[in-house]
């Protein structure tokens, strides 16, 4: 498994994140669309590759732009731009993402499924030209709870629905960005359910959840560093590792701890994250 740069101090730019991450043993980083565009505009992708190589860092993920909410010409233009960006970063071995809706303003029928599946297929087919995977993150029911007097219906809100989407799209380069809080909030915390993602393209968002939270009242910011909550992360990662996962693990702590890490010393904050996650990896084996 490869530890991705995450929960670093917010003051650090790309070069700072690469320098500190590489020195501390982090293995990968995510790149935003604006950053990719800036290197493309200067015809400087080799410069970016050299910067990554100097710090012994790989690219875990890239943002290429398309969103499920885009329609018509906006969608076509976003796909065309994503094609150019994908061509520029094809050699990095990174994955990209697109979020499906976890709620919908009306009961979901076959028309809605047909619309969404078509978009995912089209994007997957663009990425397949560059041997890139598309991974999506399903958001659990704690995200976007209905406001008063507003009716919202669940859609891609748990692992069952996410796997249905993957089966309907039927493309080998579609997989999951599997996040601990959405996995737990969307089900019963059944660790054995993780076997169901075996063989899919995967990236992971890993952190702990505090004792005493309730699925009906929990917030998406209820996140802790590994070892401080009740999730058996050794078992969680161990199941995925045993089924062949050897990819990128992103620390994604939000709430008060996330704020603390964002404001921490430029070296001490990342070192703390590194030590905790590397110890977790050591226990997984």
Backbone torsions as a table, in degrees:
resi	resn	phi	psi	omega
1	UNK	NA	151.1	-175.0
2	UNK	-121.4	126.6	-178.3
3	UNK	-83.9	120.9	-179.2
4	UNK	-89.7	145.5	176.1
5	UNK	-58.2	122.0	179.4
6	UNK	-160.5	151.0	-177.2
7	UNK	57.8	36.6	173.8
8	UNK	-84.3	158.1	175.4
9	UNK	-54.9	137.2	-173.6
10	UNK	-68.4	-18.7	-179.1
11	UNK	-72.1	-16.6	-172.9
12	UNK	-79.8	132.3	173.4
13	UNK	-86.6	-175.7	-176.8
14	UNK	-57.0	-48.3	-176.8
15	UNK	-64.7	-37.2	176.9
16	UNK	-64.8	-41.9	178.5
17	UNK	-64.5	-41.1	179.3
18	UNK	-66.9	-44.1	-177.7
19	UNK	-64.4	-47.2	-177.9
20	UNK	-73.1	-44.0	179.0
21	UNK	-60.6	-45.8	179.6
22	UNK	-63.5	-41.2	-179.5
23	UNK	-66.1	-31.2	-177.2
24	UNK	-90.9	-5.2	177.1
25	UNK	98.7	7.5	169.8
26	UNK	-65.9	150.8	-173.3
27	UNK	-110.1	-16.1	-174.3
28	UNK	-154.3	169.2	-177.8
29	UNK	-148.4	156.5	173.8
30	UNK	-98.0	147.4	-179.5
31	UNK	-120.1	133.0	178.2
32	UNK	-83.0	162.3	-178.4
33	UNK	-63.1	-39.6	-179.0
34	UNK	-62.5	-39.3	179.5
35	UNK	-67.0	-43.2	177.5
36	UNK	-59.5	-44.6	-179.3
37	UNK	-61.3	-39.2	-177.7
38	UNK	-65.3	-38.4	176.9
39	UNK	-72.2	-38.1	177.0
40	UNK	-62.0	-41.2	-177.3
41	UNK	-63.0	-30.0	179.5
42	UNK	-96.5	6.4	-177.1
43	UNK	51.8	48.0	-170.0
44	UNK	-123.9	32.2	179.2
45	UNK	-63.7	-32.6	177.1
46	UNK	-64.7	-33.3	176.4
47	UNK	-63.6	-42.9	178.5
48	UNK	-65.1	-42.4	177.7
49	UNK	-60.6	-40.5	178.9
50	UNK	-65.6	-39.6	178.2
51	UNK	-62.1	-44.5	177.7
52	UNK	-62.9	-45.1	-177.9
53	UNK	-63.6	-37.7	-179.9
54	UNK	-60.2	-31.9	-178.2
55	UNK	-104.7	11.4	176.8
56	UNK	55.4	44.6	-177.5
57	UNK	-119.1	142.7	174.4
58	UNK	-105.0	171.8	176.9
59	UNK	-103.9	119.2	-179.5
60	UNK	-82.1	-42.7	-173.6
61	UNK	-148.8	152.0	176.1
62	UNK	-132.5	142.2	174.2
63	UNK	-94.9	121.2	-175.6
64	UNK	-108.3	-11.7	169.0
65	UNK	117.7	-41.1	-175.9
66	UNK	-60.8	142.7	177.6
67	UNK	-129.5	144.7	-178.8
68	UNK	-61.6	-21.3	-177.6
69	UNK	-80.0	-10.8	-177.5
70	UNK	-78.1	143.8	-179.5
71	UNK	-134.3	161.2	171.3
72	UNK	55.9	-133.9	-177.8
73	UNK	-62.3	-33.1	179.2
74	UNK	-62.3	-41.8	178.5
75	UNK	-65.4	-44.5	-179.4
76	UNK	-62.9	-42.6	179.3
77	UNK	-66.0	-38.9	178.3
78	UNK	-64.6	-40.0	177.6
79	UNK	-65.1	-40.9	179.4
80	UNK	-63.3	-41.9	177.7
81	UNK	-67.6	-39.5	176.9
82	UNK	-61.0	-37.1	177.6
83	UNK	-60.0	-46.0	179.8
84	UNK	-65.7	-42.3	178.7
85	UNK	-64.7	-42.3	179.9
86	UNK	-61.9	-40.2	177.7
87	UNK	-60.9	-37.2	-177.6
88	UNK	-70.4	-32.8	-174.9
89	UNK	-109.9	11.9	-174.0
90	UNK	-56.7	-34.5	-176.9
91	UNK	-77.6	-3.7	-176.7
92	UNK	-82.1	-16.0	-179.2
93	UNK	71.5	23.5	-176.2
94	UNK	-89.4	162.1	171.8
95	UNK	-104.2	159.3	173.4
96	UNK	-127.0	172.1	-173.5
97	UNK	-135.6	161.9	169.5
98	UNK	-153.7	134.0	-173.4
99	UNK	-91.8	130.0	169.7
100	UNK	-85.0	160.7	178.3
101	UNK	-73.0	138.5	175.6
102	UNK	-93.3	-13.7	175.7
103	UNK	-140.3	158.0	-177.0
104	UNK	-141.9	146.8	-174.7
105	UNK	-74.9	-4.4	176.0
106	UNK	-141.1	165.8	176.1
107	UNK	-56.2	134.4	-175.7
108	UNK	-81.3	124.9	177.4
109	UNK	-120.1	-171.4	-177.8
110	UNK	-65.0	-29.4	177.5
111	UNK	-61.9	-42.9	177.9
112	UNK	-65.9	-42.9	177.9
113	UNK	-60.8	-44.8	-178.6
114	UNK	-60.0	-43.0	178.6
115	UNK	-60.1	-49.2	-175.7
116	UNK	-72.3	-42.3	179.5
117	UNK	-60.0	-40.0	179.0
118	UNK	-60.4	-41.0	179.2
119	UNK	-67.0	-44.2	179.4
120	UNK	-64.7	-39.6	178.0
121	UNK	-62.1	-44.5	-178.0
122	UNK	-61.9	-43.4	-180.0
123	UNK	-68.5	-43.6	177.7
124	UNK	-57.7	-39.6	-177.6
125	UNK	-69.2	-35.0	173.4
126	UNK	-62.3	-48.1	-176.7
127	UNK	-67.6	-30.7	-179.3
128	UNK	-60.6	-27.7	178.5
129	UNK	-63.4	-22.8	-178.4
130	UNK	-113.4	14.1	179.8
131	UNK	55.8	42.1	179.2
132	UNK	-109.0	147.1	176.9
133	UNK	-98.4	147.5	172.8
134	UNK	-109.4	123.8	177.8
135	UNK	-119.6	141.4	178.9
136	UNK	-123.5	152.1	179.3
137	UNK	-107.2	119.6	172.1
138	UNK	-82.5	138.3	179.7
139	UNK	-97.0	133.1	-178.5
140	UNK	-72.5	173.1	-175.8
141	UNK	-66.1	-12.0	178.4
142	UNK	-75.0	-13.5	-177.5
143	UNK	-96.2	123.1	176.9
144	UNK	71.0	39.8	176.5
145	UNK	-55.2	145.8	-178.7
146	UNK	-56.7	137.3	173.6
147	UNK	-77.0	164.0	175.8
148	UNK	-55.5	138.0	176.5
149	UNK	68.0	15.3	177.9
150	UNK	-123.8	128.1	179.2
151	UNK	-99.7	124.8	176.1
152	UNK	-127.3	142.7	-176.9
153	UNK	-111.4	140.7	-178.9
154	UNK	-67.9	149.3	174.6
155	UNK	-136.4	-101.8	-178.8
156	UNK	-87.6	82.2	-166.3
157	UNK	-120.3	-4.5	-179.3
158	UNK	-157.9	180.0	-175.8
159	UNK	-64.8	-37.0	178.2
160	UNK	-57.6	-50.0	-178.5
161	UNK	-66.7	-37.4	179.2
162	UNK	-62.8	-42.7	179.8
163	UNK	-70.1	-31.0	174.3
164	UNK	-63.8	-41.7	177.5
165	UNK	-60.9	-46.0	179.4
166	UNK	-59.8	-43.3	179.7
167	UNK	-65.0	-40.0	-179.3
168	UNK	-69.4	-39.8	-179.9
169	UNK	-67.3	-40.5	172.9
170	UNK	58.1	52.5	174.4
171	UNK	-128.4	133.5	-175.5
172	UNK	-68.6	-16.4	-179.2
173	UNK	-98.9	20.1	174.4
174	UNK	-107.6	128.8	179.8
175	UNK	-147.8	-155.2	-170.1
176	UNK	-123.1	145.9	164.0
177	UNK	-101.6	93.4	-169.1
178	UNK	-88.8	122.0	-172.2
179	UNK	-116.2	132.7	-173.7
180	UNK	-57.6	-46.8	-173.4
181	UNK	-69.8	-35.2	-180.0
182	UNK	-74.3	-35.1	173.9
183	UNK	-61.1	-46.2	-176.6
184	UNK	-71.4	-45.3	-176.6
185	UNK	-67.5	-28.3	-176.3
186	UNK	-88.2	1.4	-177.6
187	UNK	-150.4	-148.8	-177.2
188	UNK	-111.8	15.2	-178.7
189	UNK	72.5	26.7	-178.9
190	UNK	-78.2	105.6	-178.3
191	UNK	-61.2	-32.7	-178.2
192	UNK	-65.8	-19.4	177.5
193	UNK	-63.1	-21.6	-179.0
194	UNK	-64.9	-23.5	176.7
195	UNK	-61.7	-20.3	-175.6
196	UNK	-71.4	-15.4	180.0
197	UNK	-96.7	6.9	-179.1
198	UNK	-56.3	131.5	176.6
199	UNK	88.2	-8.7	178.9
200	UNK	-83.0	151.8	166.2
201	UNK	-59.5	132.4	-174.4
202	UNK	-140.0	143.6	157.0
203	UNK	-129.7	157.7	-173.5
204	UNK	-124.9	140.6	168.6
205	UNK	-110.1	114.5	-168.1
206	UNK	-124.1	132.8	179.1
207	UNK	-170.2	-178.7	-177.9
208	UNK	-110.6	164.8	178.3
209	UNK	-119.5	139.6	-173.6
210	UNK	-72.0	147.6	174.4
211	UNK	-58.6	140.1	172.6
212	UNK	90.8	-2.6	179.2
213	UNK	-72.7	155.0	-177.7
214	UNK	-123.5	137.8	-176.6
215	UNK	-61.3	-26.5	-177.0
216	UNK	-81.0	-22.4	-175.4
217	UNK	-122.8	-6.5	-176.4
218	UNK	-61.2	153.9	175.3
219	UNK	-110.0	155.1	179.4
220	UNK	-65.6	-18.9	179.8
221	UNK	-85.2	2.3	179.6
222	UNK	-76.9	77.3	-175.1
223	UNK	-137.6	144.7	-179.4
224	UNK	-132.6	165.9	171.4
225	UNK	-67.9	149.3	179.7
226	UNK	-52.5	139.7	178.4
227	UNK	93.1	-5.6	-177.6
228	UNK	-105.5	-2.6	-177.8
229	UNK	-127.8	-152.4	-172.0
230	UNK	-108.3	-6.2	-180.0
231	UNK	-73.7	131.7	176.3
232	UNK	-82.2	83.0	-174.9
233	UNK	-69.8	-25.9	175.1
234	UNK	-64.7	-43.5	177.1
235	UNK	-68.6	-42.9	-178.2
236	UNK	-57.7	-53.0	178.9
237	UNK	-70.6	-33.8	-177.9
238	UNK	-63.1	-38.6	177.8
239	UNK	-63.5	-46.8	-179.3
240	UNK	-66.1	-41.1	178.4
241	UNK	-64.1	-41.7	179.1
242	UNK	-64.2	-26.3	178.2
243	UNK	-91.1	9.1	172.0
244	UNK	109.3	-1.9	-179.9
245	UNK	-69.6	130.5	175.6
246	UNK	-146.3	43.8	-174.5
247	UNK	-109.6	-147.8	-171.1
248	UNK	-91.3	137.2	178.5
249	UNK	-119.7	118.0	-178.4
250	UNK	-102.4	122.0	168.6
251	UNK	-67.7	129.0	-178.6
252	UNK	-140.5	66.4	179.0
253	UNK	-86.4	127.3	177.3
254	UNK	-112.6	-166.9	177.7
255	UNK	70.0	-158.6	-176.4
256	UNK	-57.9	-40.5	179.9
257	UNK	-66.4	-37.5	178.1
258	UNK	-63.3	-41.0	177.7
259	UNK	-64.7	-41.3	178.8
260	UNK	-60.5	-44.6	-179.8
261	UNK	-67.7	-35.4	179.2
262	UNK	-65.7	-23.7	-177.8
263	UNK	-106.1	3.1	-174.3
264	UNK	-72.3	168.8	173.1
265	UNK	-55.2	142.9	-173.0
266	UNK	-58.9	-27.9	178.3
267	UNK	-103.2	-39.8	-174.0
268	UNK	-69.2	-37.1	177.3
269	UNK	-61.9	-55.3	177.2
270	UNK	-59.7	-34.5	178.6
271	UNK	-65.4	-38.8	177.7
272	UNK	-63.0	-45.4	177.7
273	UNK	-60.8	-47.3	179.8
274	UNK	-56.0	-48.8	-176.4
275	UNK	-61.8	-43.1	-177.6
276	UNK	-67.3	-44.4	-177.1
277	UNK	-74.9	-36.0	177.7
278	UNK	-67.0	-34.1	175.1
279	UNK	-65.9	-39.3	175.9
280	UNK	-61.1	-46.0	179.2
281	UNK	-60.6	-39.8	-179.7
282	UNK	-61.5	-39.7	179.5
283	UNK	-68.7	-34.0	177.9
284	UNK	-67.6	-36.7	176.4
285	UNK	92.4	NA	NA
